[in-house]
Amino acid sequence: MGLNYKEYENIQTECMELAIKKNNDYGCNSLKRYGNKGLLIRLADKTDRLSNLICGKVDQKVVDEKLEDTLLDIINYATYMIMQLREKLEDGEN
């Protein structure tokens, strides 16, 4: 029994669609403004949220963001950082 790579591809497609929607709202310049340090901060925010969601340390007030939403954001921020390292994260329009 191996990994279900079709589902893996589905998740990657979902991440890309989410990234396109969010970059439309935030603008691409918000990703490059502070470079990798800024992306690292966003990743740290998301991993803190992930920890709280998994460990149940807090009474969640933002109930419309689920564990899966946080994981999708982590995938996207990690992807942005790879793009930044490869100098493929561009300013301007999507």
N, C-alpha and C positions, 0 to 999 in steps of 0.2 A: 504494500500500500504506500503510495507516494503522496506528495502534496497535490492539492487541487489547484493547478496553475491557472485554470480558467477563472476560478474565484479570486486568485491573486491578481489577475489581469482586471477583473471587475472592480476590485478595490482600488487599484491604481487609476483606473478610469474615473472612478468616483472622486478620488483625490484631485485629479486634474480638473474635473468639472467644478468642484468646490473652489479650487484655487482661482479659476477664471472668474467665478462669481465674486469672490472676495476681493480680488485684485481690481475688478471693476469698481467696487465700492470704496476701497482704500487707495487705489492707485499704486502703480509699480514703484514710484519714487519712495514710498514708505518702506519698502524692503531694502533699498540701497542706502538710504539716508545715513544709517549708523554702521553699515558694513556687517562683518561677521559678529562683532560684539553685540550689535542690536539684535541680530538673529538669535544669538546665544541667550540673550535676555528673554526673548519671546519663547524659546524652547524651555528655558528654566521655569517661566510662568506656567507653561503647559504641563511640564512634569510635576510641578507642585500641585496643580489641579488634579492631575492623574493620581498622584499619591493620596490626596484627600478623598477622591471619589472611591478609590479601591479600599482604603483603610477605614472609610466612614468616620473620619476624625471631626467633621463639621456637619452641622445641620445645613444641608444645601439650600441656598436661597435662590440661585439661578437654576430653576428646575427644567428649563427647556434645553440645556446643554448636557448631553449624556456622555457617558464614558467613551462611546464610539466617536462622538464628535471631537473630543479632546485628542484621541488617537489619530484621527484623520488630520487634525491640525499639526500634530507632532511630525507626521510623515511629510506634510507640506513644508514646514519650516526646515526640516532636515534636507529636503530636496532643494529648497532655496539656497541653503548654505553650500551644498555641493555645486549648484549653478554659480554661486558667487566665487567659489574657489576656482572654478573652470573659466571664470570671467565671461559667463554666458547670461548673467542676470542683468538685463538692460533697463535703462531708464525709459520713461515715456509711455506710450500707449501699449495696450495688451496685444 
